[in-house]
Amino acid sequence: MLFLTISLALVGGYLALTVPISVFPNTDFPRIVVGVDNGVMPIDQMLVTITRPVEEAVNSVRAC
């Protein structure tokens, strides 16, 4: 009985150290980066002329 207990403890200790376990799984999230240079434009004008058209164009991109 003692031999069985020690054997199971050793096998369990070995497996606990060698089994690949991860807290957070490896994931690859798709990402799109859009860079726009607006110069020195006021925020209100930039919202109407640049930000909204770019957002509408990017929203039409189909997600995989």
Contacts in CASP RR format, 6 or more apart in sequence:
PFRMAT RR
TARGET T0000
AUTHOR 0000-0000-0000
METHOD contacts of the structure
MODEL  1
MLFLTISLALVGGYLALTVPISVFPNTDFPRIVVGVDNGVMPIDQMLVTI
TRPVEEAVNSVRAC
30 63 0 8 1.000
30 64 0 8 1.000
32 58 0 8 1.000
32 61 0 8 1.000
34 54 0 8 1.000
34 58 0 8 1.000
36 50 0 8 1.000
36 54 0 8 1.000
38 46 0 8 1.000
38 50 0 8 1.000
41 49 0 8 1.000
41 50 0 8 1.000
END
